[in-house]
Amino acid sequence: MTETGSDQGRLQTALDELRLINNVVGRICQIRELNHIMSIILTELTRATDADQGVISMVSRLGEDALRTVVRNNQPRGDELPFKISQSLAGWVLSHKQVLRVDDLDADNRFGDLNSDNGRYKSAICCPLLVRDEAIGLISLVRSSAKPAFTDDQCRLAGILAAQSAQILANAKLLTELASKNELLEMSLQRTQEENAQLRTELQTGFAFERIIGTSPGMRRVLTLASKFCVNDSPVLITGETGTGKELIARAIHANSARRGKPFVVKNCGIKTESLLESELFGHIRGAFTGADRDKPGLFREAQNGTIFLDEIGDAPLSTQAAILRVIQHGEIRPVGSSKTETVNVRVLSATNKNLREEITRGNFREDLFYRLNTFTIEIPPLRERRDDIPLLVTHCLAGLRVKTGNPDLSISSEALDALIRYHWPGNVRQIEHELERAAVVCNPSASIELHHLSPEILDAVAESPGLGAPHGQLRQAVEKLERSLIAATLSENDNNIMRTANSLGLTRKGLKDKMARYGMRGND
């Protein structure tokens, strides 16, 4: 061949190599999956270099020899095992970051553990995959003993393609790792959401009744009945004065029933006109009345498969009572303005502070609805009939007020507590909550609610009862009895831990221990 022909041949070879490199790089740039990228690289390299087998090994960040290995044979055989590169050879390539060629795996003395697989393979090329001068893996090509050793041009081509592919492989590897981490995060998030849902259910069911404060015989009777009515799906009528906690009992019943995962909808029946109340309860259709510009589903439909709590049911108009009766009897509602009925599955809990039998006599309440509503009845006693619960309620309220007011040392004196115990509380629990919140603001910056911090209404009413302030009479004995009971109950709640009990009661550790010593009580330091 002439010199010109030789130059043309080298030029053609260089062009072919360039086309190969551009083709491979162009293809793998469009792929994100790591194994697919490695497969393309090895397929093209084994064909271009006439290698019998190619192996890509990606170095693990965890210190293992290889994280992923892809093998390609020039003439695939399903039973052929991948060529195993020697550790010394791989270590040399990764540490020196250079291409290495071995012409005779059995005769080369540079490495002591070279392996020809019992003479099956003769020569090898190892090329490092370098990214920002860091070796992330290597490409190994081997030829059988039936072929000559790799040429310099083939060695150079493998090195160039390895250099061009390294960053693409690194990016694909990073995407694979990120996808794996995202999958783990999604699984963790799903697990967390499931655990949170389970926890919410447990909080609603297991602790719903524990949030109701009261250990008096009257409240124990209420809680016993409520727990029994949870397992039944019949209506429950809850009676009691304003502020006694009727809604809280209703929520506890729902939270412990089979409907606990479904909606709990509350509606006060005494705060709307007749038409607006029926619209809110049963919904309306577009054009039913002035301003009804679209259909409205109503609260009964919102409570589907759950519970609706009709507060102050005694104030509902007679026409609305008839519609409520139809829901309880047949599970049917009729939106305002509609001629069609709809079916709902809702448990009805109701409450009133009125004597419904008297309202029936006056013609203000339907007798048939009354007998439907009071399948089960719970009567909550007023606070004045369960004064033993007042110290517990005060402790509970003060715990919340310490957080709300930012005053961690907020407490109440025995004189102020005695006044609260003796007051008749027409507004019941709601009134005592408001009274304590007011006193907490009035006493600021003091940390203790004293007698003079209470409202004039409380002070005037208590001043009329005899014995206030008597140091050695029945009042002192009553206060000590209540104080001892309160300390014992709080100790029990805190597993007899003195420090936590002192914090709950708003006392210092020493102050609590002094009181416990006086009453002959013990706790855990």
Disulfide bonds with the S-S distance in Angstrom:
none
